[in-house]
């Protein structure tokens, strides 16, 4: 499916808005919105134990290149911490705002050096308008272009990278961890950011502890190499989790705003897999269900899938589920298609230069 196409949703029934209400009643009746304190207690305990085990192994290995193994392990653990912060932000863990914000900042700012307040604001806007060219911050053409319209208007880095952005996508994910840290620090200059001092103190503590551990245990060269490997692998893991969700799905633009159910379902895809996939992707493989019910605890998403899929079939609303490899293939095909105007412009420029160079 061409990612730059405008979504043409199927006609909604006369009772606009009631489709989601009926689905919500089915979900509520199945008890899928109830909290799972036991599950999250176990999950938080397990992730915390793995986090401490990773840093303990790093310290015990000492000044050796074998610490690269600990760096790889910690990259995966950092990704799991980020997934926990995601669930916390959506009130899946705690119903109240204060414990959610406190635990979210501890996990995000202190645990992995991510600006929780900045990310939460950005992610909330994404959920309100997923894959909307004008309203979804995840479609901002800051490095890559996501639609052909963006490609036609591209300048600077997006124009340079846009020709081959499908090939560059996964290599560029190595920078995502660094981007999260930089964006979090930059957000501290924004007066609208709530609890800036608190966020800044936690970010500074993480940075000091992280760099301190590296340079106290390792020689400067090894410390830098381990830092780069750890952050690059962390970025690839995060990007590989979030890329299958919307990239390559239809893009909304302008006044194209279907009702809530269609807006969420038509721009999202689910990824097939078993329990291992659920753990690795943190439940975000059920992206359609998560977007329809953001505060649903992630262990309930698997059960919700059958209800949501059947409801969409009754309505005649397209529901896409694919393999993980298939989702990456669609993402890369979409990126290649979006960059077509840049390649065409380059070819025209090269053809225009041929006569003068031959002369």
N, C-alpha and C positions, 0 to 999 in steps of 0.2 A: 504494500500500500504506500502510495506517495505521501511522504510526511508533510509536504507543503500544500496538500489539498485541504480545502475547507471542509469541515465535517458537515455532512448532510444527514442529520439524524432522521430516523423513520418518524412518520407523523405520530404525535402523542395523542392519547385518547382525549376526549372532550374534557374530562376532569383533570386538567393539568395540575401536576403536583401531587395527586393522590397515589400515583404509582409507587413513589418512595414510601409514602405513609403506610400503604398496604404491606410493603416489604418489611418495613420497620416493625410492624405488628407481628409478623411471622418470626422475625429475629428475637423480639422480646419474649414471645411465647415459648421459644426454644431455650430461653434463659442464657443467651449468648452475650448479653451485655453485663452480666454479673461479674464482680471482681474475682480475681484469682490470687489471693494473698499467699497461699501456700506455694503456688507455682513461682511467683516472683521472689518470694523469700529464698527458695532453692536456687533460682537463676542468679539472683544478686550474689548469694553466697558463693556459688560456683565461679562466677566471673571474677569476683574479688579474690578468691583463692588462686585462680589462674594468673591474675595480675601480679599478686605477691610472689607466686612461684616463678614467674618469668623474670622478675627483677632479682629474686634470690639466686636463680641459676646464673644470671648475668654477673652478679657479684662473686659467686663461687668460682666461675670459670676464670675470672680475672683478666689480666692483660694478655689476651690471646685472640687470634682470628676466629677461634671457635665461638666467640661471643656473637658472631654473625648468625649462628643458629638461634641464640636467644633473641636476637633482633627480629628474625623471621617469626618466631613464636609470639613475641610481643606485638607485632604488627596485626596478627589475627586477634589477639586479646583486645587491643585498642579498638578494633572494629566491633567487637562484641560490646565493649563499653559504650561505643557510639550508638549501637542499636538499643541498648538499655536506656540511654539518654533520650532517644527517639520515643520509646514507649512511655517514659515518664512525662515527656512534653505533651503527649496526647492524653494525659490523665488515665492511662491504662492501668497504672500501678496504684496511684493515690487519687482519690476522688477530689480532695481539696487542693486549692492552688498553692498554698504556702509549702506544704511538704513536697509537692511536685517541683516547685522552683528550687527549693533547697537541695533536694537529691539530684535534680537535673544539673545544677551548677557544680555540685561536687563531682559528678560523673564527667560532665563535659569540660568545664574550665579546669578543675584541679586534676582530674584523672587523665585526660588526653590533650589538654591545651586547646580546646575548641571553645569559641565564644558562644555560650549557650543562649544568651539573650538575642544576639544577632542572628544565630541560626534559627531560633524559634520563630522570630518575626518573618524571616525569609520563607521558612517552611509552611507557616500558616497561610501566607499569601499564595504559595504554590497550591495548597489544598483547596483554597477557595476558587481558583481558576486554573486547573491543571491543563498544561499544554496550550494555553492561550498566548499567542504571540505577543500581545501587548500587556498582559497582566501577570503572567507567570514568570517570576524572577529566574527560574531555572532555564528559561529560553532566552535570556539576555545574551546577545552576540558579543560577549567580551573577549573570547578567544576563538570560539568556533561559531559557525553560522548554522542555524537549525532549520531555516526555510530558504527557498530561492529568493524571496523578497529581501531577506536579510543579506543574502549573498550579493544581490544587485547593488545594495547600498553600502556594502562593506568597504572599510578603509583600514589601513594599518595592519595589525597582526592578524585579524580575522581574514583579511583579503589575502595575506601571504600564505596562511595555513589552509585556507578554504579549499584550494585546488586538490589537496591530498589529505583532507582531514579524516577521511575514513581510515586511511593507513596510519595516521598519527594518533588516533583516538586513544588506544590503549597505552602507547608510550606517554601521552600527555597525562594520563591518570596518575603517573608517578609523581606529578606535581600537586595532586589534590590535597595530600596531607599538609604540605607547606602552605597551600592556599587557605586552608581552614585556619591555620595558626595566624597568618597575616591578616585575614579578614576579621578574626576575633580581636586582634590588637587594634586594628584600624577602627573598629566599631566603638572603641572606648572614647574616641573623639566626638562621637555623636551625642549631643545633649539629650536627644529623645530616648536614649538607651536607659532602661530602668536599672537601678542599683549598680551604677558604673563603678563606684569605688569597690564594692564587693566583688564584682566580676573581675576588675583589674587586679585586685589582691590575689585572687585565686589563680588567674592566668600567670601572674608574676611568680607565684609560689611554684606552680608547675614548671615553668621555664627554668627557674633556679635549681629545682630538685633534679630535673631531667638533665640539664647540661652539667650540673655538678656531679651527678652519678657517672656520666660518660667520661668526663675529663679527670675525675679522681681515680677511677678504676683503670682507664685505658690510656695509652700514649696518645698524644694529639692526633697523629695520623689515623690510628685505629678508631679513635673516638669520632672523628669526622666521617670515616667510612661507615661505621656502624650507624651513626645518625642518618646518613643519606639512605642506606639500605632499609633501615627501619621505617623512615617516613615515606619512602617510595613504595614499599610493599603495603604499608597502611593505606596510601592513596589508591593503589590499584585495587585493594580489597574493597574499600568503600565505593569506589566507582563501579566496580563489578556488581555490587549489591544494588545500586540505584539505577544503573543504566537500563536494565531490562524492563523497568516499570512503565515508562512513557515514551522513551526515545523510539522514533519510528512509527508511533501512533499518529492518527490524524491531528492536525493543528487547527485550533480555533483562532479566529481573528476578528477584529472590529466588534460588530454587534452580534456575532455568532455566540449565543449563550443558551444552549438547550436547558431544559429543566434539570434539577440537581441530579437525578438518577442518571440521565443520559449523559450529562456533562462529565460525570465521574467514570461511568462504565465505558463509554466510547473512546476515551482518551487513555485508558489504562489496559494493561494486560497482566494475566496471571502466568506463572511459570510452574510447569508440572514438576513433581518430585515427591520424595518421601520425607521421612522425619529428618534425615540428614540435611536435605535441602532447607527444611524449615529452620534448622539450627543455624546453618551457614548464612542464610539470607534473613534470619531474624523474623520470619513470618511475612516479610515484604514480598515474598513470592505470591501471596494472595493480595495483590495490589488493588484489585477491583473492590474486594470486600473491605480492605483497610480504608480506601478512599470514601466508601459509602458510610462506614462506621469507624471513624478514626479512634474513638475511645474504647473500642472493643479490645479486650485483652488478646494478645497475639495467639495464645494457644486455642482460642475459639474460632479463629479465622478458617481453619480447615473444615470445621463443621458448618460454618456459615456458607462456605463455597457452594455446596449443593443447593441450598435454599436460594441463594442469589442467582445461580445459573438457571435454575428452573423458572424463577420469576422473570428473568430476562427473556427466556424462551417463550413464555406466555405472552409477553408484551411485543415480541418480535424485535427486541433490541439485541444487536450484535454483541456477543460475549467472546472475547479472545483469550485462549489459553494455549501456550506453546512450550517447547522445551527451553532450557536455559541457553543452549547453543543456538536454537532458532531465534530467541530474543536478541542475542548478540548479532546474529546475521541480519535481522531486520533493522537493528540500530545502525550498523555500519552501512547498509544499503541506503538508509535514509540520509545519513551524513554525506554519502557520495552523491546522491541525487540533489541534496541541498546546495552543494558546492558547484553544480553544473554551470551556472552563469559566470562564475569566476574563471572556470576553465575555458568557457567559450570566449570570454573577453580576452583572455591570454592568447588564445589561438588567433583571434582576429588581429590583435596587436602584432603578433609574430608574422602573420601573412602580410600586414601592411608594411612591415619593415623589409620584406624580402626584395622588392625591386630596387630600393635604394642601396642595399648591401651588395647586390649583384652588379650594380652600376659602378 
